[in-house]
Amino acid sequence: MPAKNIHYLILVCLLFVLPIVPVNSTPSNTPDSSSVWHVLTKGKIHPNLRYFYMNTDNVGSSYDAFAHGIGMGISYESAPWKHFSLGVSGQWIHMVNTSSLVPDPKFPILNRYEIGLVDLIHPQSKALLSRLEKLYVSYSIQKSSIKMGRQVINTPFINPQDGRMRPTAVSGIWVDWNNITNTKVEGGYIQAISPRSTTQWFGIGESMGIYPQGLNPDGSKSNYLGNIKSQGIGMIGITLKQWKPWSIQVWNMYVDQVMYTGMLQADAQWPTNQKSQWIAGVQYIEQHAIQDGGNPDPSKTYMNPGAMSRTFGAKFGWENKQWKSSINYNRITGEGRYLMPREWGKDPFFTFMPRERNEGFGDVAALVAKVAYQWKKTPLKAQLAQGYFHLPPLNEVALNKYAMPSYSQSNIEVTFEPKGKWKGSSFSLIYVQKIGLENHILADKFIINKVNMSQVNFIVNYNL
């Protein structure tokens, strides 16, 4: 067993043993809430289990793929001591079985989906994968907190992402401030990231390009992996709810030496009666390159000097306790590619659908209809989404980073979350189908794992 796995095993053993080891220094009938022993033994332990099966069916059988794996972990947070607390989480992943996830000389197109269930850095490894996912000190007072160390955050640009075995995690300082009524301020400084589908930690520049890099605006292959200079990310988000029924979000993210991205979003809810309401939202995102975009060499930079992009989004819908429905639209203008490292999180657009993204493209028009139904007496939820995504032509590489054709996408998701003794568990079945909208015949590299494919996902979670 690798040394780091031994360290994690010792850590887990300590977390389980610590609360039951007898101590003679403090009588059991007079606990001292200020003692280190009380703080540690009154902490919370949360184990978790996750099983994930994925199967992708492409045109023909040469590129069909499957994978299923199981993961387990344990997290611990101490009781507060003078507003301070400690948190730690270790996770382990084992692939039960997979098809080949590395390019075959006869079929050289890279797998896009199942490979995300293993370690992207070592996709052929059969070893037990492990990650020290959280390790932080937190200071909390009233409704606010500041957390320093390894943690998981959820923002429009950096977030856990929509699925695979473990989420994206970050290392840095994060503030969550809620001491003013109807106002939330969150933000901080991030100096390292462990992307989804990896077990290692990377500096900000190092993390960019672990996922496929696509093409440069001139059509050459992007080569920014390991070549981006960036010391960290500064981010701040403010949510205001003073002007009901509107909720306003403002986000700004500064990636040192690479780019600046700002987002303004407004959401509203209008009750139609006591049981239902109308919902609406609008969104605007703008980003600009900073300095040379990460590297003075144009073939190795992430965002060309002077590059910029804009996106506009809107949604409108109706919902009650059982039904949720919406029509969603997003437009990325032809001024440039919307860029955001896929290692960091999913798209913030209203039109986002799991298993595909519009990052890396410009001149995009997307329309998505969503509907969800929650049964009254059964803990069962069904969701359906249908989307149409019109992308720039494949030969316009300046606006089509990943050479993706226009497509339609259908998602069906059913989730069962039992109660009683099975509380904390969930079972999800997700079916995805993508169809190309191009009228002419395309080469395999523009189709396989992109369009004219279907996929089945079965996911089991158990969290205590």
N, C-alpha and C positions, 0 to 999 in steps of 0.2 A: 504494500500500500504506500503511495507517495507520502512524503513527510507532511505536506499540507493537509492531507486527509486525516492523518493521525492527530494533528493539532485540532482539527474540527471535531474529531471523535472525543478527544479529551474534553473539549469545551462542552459538548452535549452531555457527557457523563456528569460534569460538574453542575450543569444546570438542573439535572434530574436529582442528583444526590444532595445538593446544597440545602434544600428545604427540609431534609429529614435527618441531617446529622445533628446529634445532641450537643448542646452547649451548656456548660455549667456556670458560666460567668453571670448569667442573668436568670433568675428564677422564672419558671414558666407562668406563674400567676401574676407577675408584675413586669409585663413587657415594657421595654424602653423604646419608644417610637423614634428616638433620635439616634439609636445605636446602628452601626453598620449592619449588624446581624439582622435587625428588624427590617431595615430597608431592603436587604437582599432577599430575605425569606418571604416577605410579603409582596414580592414582585409577581408578575404574571407570565406564565409560560404558555405558548400557543404552538402546538405541533400542526403540521399540514401535510397532506398527501395530494398528488396530482397525477392523473393518467391522461395521456393524449395519444389519440390515433388519427392519422391523416393519410388520405389516399387521393392522388391526383390522376385523372384519366385524360390524357392528351389524344389528339388525332393520331390514329394508329396506336401501336403498342410499344414502340421502341423507347419512348420517353415516359411511360407510365411509372409512377413511383408510390411508395408507401413507407410509413415509419410509425412506430409506436413505442413510447417510452413511459417510464414512471419516475416520479420525483418525490422526495420527502424533505422536510425541513423542520426546524424548530426556531422559534423566536422567543426572546425574553426581554422584559422591561421591568426594571426595579421599581419599587415604591418610591414616591418622591421624598427627598431629603432637602429641606430648606429650598424647595422649588426645583431642585436638581433631580434628574433621573438618568439612568443608563439603559441603553438598548443594544441588543446583539441578535443577529439572525444568521444561521448557517443553512445552506441548501445543498442537496445532493441529487444528481440526475443519472439515471441509467437507461440506455437504449435497449429495449427488449429485442427488437428486430427491425431492420430497415432494408430496403432495396439499395442498390448502389447509388451513392449521393455525390460521387465525383465523376467528372467527364470521362466517358469512354472514347477511345480513338475513333470508333465507328459512329458514335453519337455524341459529339463534343459540346452540345449545348448544356450549360450549367443548370442544375436543379435550383429552383427558386424557393420552394415551400418547405418540403420535408427536411431539408438541410437545416432549417431554423430550429428544429427540435434537438439538434446536437450542438456541439461547440464549433462555430464557424471557423475558428482558428485551427482546429484539429478534427475535421469531419470524419476521418477514418478511425479515430481512437475508440477503442472498446472499454477504456478505463472508466471507473466511476468518476463522474464529473462533480466538482464541488465549487462553491463560491461563498465567501464570507460577505453576505449581501448587505447586512446592516451592522454598523458599529458606531454608536453616537452617544453624545452627551446632550441632554435637553434641559433647558431652563424654562419653566412655565409659571406664569402668574396671571390670575384671572382667566380670561379667554385667549390669551396670547402665549406664544412660545418662540424660542430660538433653539435651533438644533444644529449641532456641529458634528460632522463625521459622515460616515456612509449611511445613506437613506434612500427612500423612494419618494419622488415628488410627482405631482400631476399638474402640468401647465399646458397651454396650447402648443408649445414647441418642444418641450422635453417632458415625456410622460411614460408610463409603464408599457404602452402599446397594447394592441388588441388581443394578443394571444401568443402562444408557444409555451415553453416550459417555465421560464422565469422572466420577470419584467426587467426593463432598463432601470438601473440604479445609478445614483450619483454620489460624489463625495464633495463636501464643501460646507458652507454655512447657509442655513435657510431660516428665514423669519416669517412667522404667521401672526399678524397683528390684528386684533379684533376688538380693541377697547373703545371704539367709537361706534355708536348705534348705526346700523345699516351701512357700515363701511368695513371693508376687508382689504388689508394690505399684505401682500406676500412677495417675497423675493430674496435674493442673496447672491452669493458668489459660488460658482462651481469650478472646481479645478481638476476633476477626474470623472470618468464615466465608465461603467461596465454595461455595454449594450445588451439588449435582449439577444439571446442565442450565443452568448459568450460567457466565460467564467473568469476572464481576466479583467484587470482594471487598466485604463488607458488615460493618458493626458488628453486634453481637449483636441489638440491637433492630431494626435495619434489615433483617436477614435474615428476620424473621418476617412472613409474609404474602405472600412472592413467589409461592408456590404458592397455589391457591385457598383462600379464607379461610372459606368455609362460612357458617353462621348463628350469631348470638348466641343465648344461652339463651332470650331472649324472642321469638325468631323473626325479628328484624330481621337484615339483612345485616351480617356482620362487617366492621369497618372499622379493623383494627389495623395494616395496612400503613403504615409510616412514622410510626406514632404510639406505638410502644413505647419506653419509656425503660429502658435496661439497659446497664450498662458492661461486663459480661463474665460469664463462666461459670467457676465453680470446681467441680472434679470430682475424686473420689478413688475408686479401686477396690482392694479387697484380695481376693486369692485364696489360700485355705489348703488344703493337701493333706496335713496331718499325720494326719488321721483316716480312713485308708483303710478301705473303698473310696470314701469320700466326698470330694468337692471342694466347698468352700464359697466363694461369691462374695458380697461386700458392696459395693454401689455407692451413692454419694451425689452428687447433682448440685444445685448451687445456682445458679439464674439470677437475677442481681441484679435486684431490684425486681419480679420476675415470679413465680417458683415454686421450690419445693423438691421433689425427687423422690428416693426411696430404693428400693433393690432388694436383696432377699436371695434367693439361689438356691443350691440344693444339688444336685449331680449325683453319681451313683454308677455303678460298673461291677463286676459280679460274674462272674468267669470260670466258665463251665460245664465247660470242658475247655481244652485247649491251643489250640483253634482258634475258639472262640466265647465270647460273654459276654452277660449280661443288662445292660441299661442302664435307669436311672430318673432322674427329676429332679423337683424341686418349686421353685416360684417365687412370690415375693410382692413386689408393687410398691405403694407408697403415695406420693401427692403432695398438696401443699397450695399454695394461692396465698400469695404474699408481698405484704404491703402492699395496694396496689390492683390487683395483677396486671399492671402495666405502664403503666396510664394511669388517672387519676382519673375520666375520662369512661367510663361503663359501655359505651357504644356503640363505644369505641375500645380497650378493654382486651383483653388476651389471655385472662386467667383471672379471673373475677369474685372480688372479695374474699370470703374465707371458703370458697371452693370447694375441694373435695378429691375424690380418687378412690382406689379400691383395685382391684387385680387379683390373681387367684390362678391359678396354672398348674401342670400336672403332665404328666409323660410316662413311658411305659414301653415298652421294646422289647428286641429281640434282634438281634445282629449277629455276623458273622465277616468273613473277609477279602474275601468276595464279596458277601454280603448285608447290608443294613442295613434294619431295619424298626422302626416305632414308632407308638404311639397317643398323641396329644397333645390336651390339653384346656386351655382358658383361660376364665376367668370374670371379666368386669369388672362390678363390683357396680352397683346402681342409685343409689348415693350421689352420683355425679357423672360427668362425662366424663373419660376418660383423655386428657390433652392432652400432645402433644410435637410441636413444629414439624416438619412433614414435610420442610422444607428441610434438616434436620440428620441424618436417618437413618431407617432402617426400624424397625419394631416389634421389641422384644426377646422377644416371646411365642414359646412353643414351637409355637404354631399358625400362625405367620407363613407366608404363601405369596406368592411373587413376583407382582406386578401388582395387589395389593390390600392394604389395611391396615385395622386396627380402631382406629386413632388417631382421636380425636374422638367416640367413642361411650361410653355407659354402658349398664348392663344388657344385656351381651352374653354369650352362651354359644357357644363355638366348639369344634368337635371335628374333628380332622384326622388321617388315617392316611397314613403315608409309607412307601415301600419303594424301595430302590435296589439295583441289581445291577452288579457290576464283573466283566467277562469276565477269565478267567485269562490267556490268551495274546494277547488283543487289547486295546489301550488304549482300550476303549470302555466307557462307563458310561451306564446308563439309570436314570431316577428317575421315580416316579409318586407323586402326592399327591392325595388327595381330601378336601375339607373342607366342613363345614356350619356356617354362621354365622348365628345367630339374633340379630338386632338389634332395638332398640326400634321401635315404630310410627313411621311417617314424621311423624305430627303431634306426636310427643313431641320437639320440637326441643331441649328442654333436655338430652336424652340422645342426640340424633342430629344432630350438627353439620353433616354433609354430605348430609342427606336421602337416605340410602342404604337400600334395602330389604334384607330378609334374603335370603341367597343361598347357593347351593352352588357350589363351584369345583373344577375338575379341572385339574391341571398334569401334563404329560408333558415330560420333558427328556432329550435324548440328547446326550452329549458325547464327542467323539473327540479324543484327545491323542496324536498320533503321536510316535514316538521317532526315533532316528538323526539324519539331517541335518535333519529337520523338528522336532526337539526345541525346545520353547519355543512351539509353535503349538497352538491348540485350535480346534475347530469345534463349535458348540453349536446345537441346534435345540430351541426351546421352544414348546409348544402350550398355550394357556390357553383354558378355556371356563368361563363363569359363567352360571348360571341363577337367575332370581329365584324365591323361594319364596312370594311373596305370591299369594293366591288370587283377588284382585280385579284389575281392569284399572287400570293406572297410566299417568299422563301420561308423555310422552316424556322430560321432564327427570329423571324418576326411573329411566329405563331406559337411555337412550343412554349408552354408555361406562361403564355401571355393571353391568347384568345383561343376560341374553339376548344374549350376544355371545361371539365367539371371537377369538383373536389368535394370530398366528404370529410368532416371532422367530428370526432366523438371525444368529449372531454369530461372527465370526472374530477371533481374537487372535493376535498374534505378539510375543513378548517375548524379548529376548536378555539 
